[in-house]
Amino acid sequence: MTAQQKLQQKLNQNLHICVGLDTDFNKIPKHIKNNSSPIIEFNKIIIENTYKDAAAYKINFAFYEKDGSKGIDNLYKTLELIPNDVLTIADAKRGDIGNTSQMYAESIYNHFHFDSVTLHPYMGFDSLNPFLDYEDKINFILALTSNKGSEDFEKLKISDGKFLYQKVIEKIVEWNKNQNCGLVFGATNSSELRDNISLIKNLHVLLPGVGAQGGSMEDVVKIFKDNNSNSFLINVSRSLIYADSTVEFASVTSKIIKDYNSLIKSLS
């Protein structure tokens, strides 16, 4: 099954939540910390209690790479826990020139076997082309992010009067010849999303920033629904996986993702 088929299958079920596995040992419940493999045990419980209601899982490489070989082993084992019909996203923000980008693409897609990846476009088309050659994957390219620093470059006006992030969106649409491009658009930028939704066309959109970063799920969903688009993934990390620190955290997490889905359906 291609990445596009996996995602579309979930979107057709009106499932739009991407569970962010930004797993931090310092934040997991205390009773899990005594486990011989606390990160794996925590991820296992989260996945078991969300996979029926999730559209995707996004694994942030930084939270695993920081622990060296042990962390990479945790990444492997976490991937094995995710059902094969659920999209996996490598949140690695790759993008480099020539053979370097080729090696990154082979790592993400041939070695780790992720379905998709996050990429940054600053170095242009040739830095992303090795990823775009994988026609059965989805490449989520940064357009407008949810952090304060997005003002530094992404929202700069260029010579034709457009913002830089708008030019990026136009380029992503142009690069989407194999229907394997998506974009990352921070949910904290709801007014910009509303103003540019027609520019995005039929691209799949990954939206971080809901919850702990202050983005509004209601605003984001309404923008897509008002434009008859179903091609969006709302990433939720901290406000979902760390919502409860007691022995009841699994049931709390399960309830929250179900509530998110009910809210999205109610806005349809």
Secondary structure, DSSP 8 states (H G I E B T S, - for coil): --HHHHHHHHHHTT--EEEE----GGGS-HHHHTSSSHHHHHHHHHHHTTTTT-SEEEEETHHHHTTHHHHHHHHHHHHHHS-TTSEEEEEEEE--SHHHHHHHHIIIIIIS--SEEEE--TT-HHHHHHHHT-TTSEEEEEEE-SSGGGGTTTT-B-TTS-BHHHHHHHHHHHHGGGS-EEEEE-TT-HHHHHHHHHHHTT-EEEE--BSTT-B-HHHHHHHHHHTT---EEEEE-HHHHTS--STTHHHHHHHHHHHHHHHHHHT-
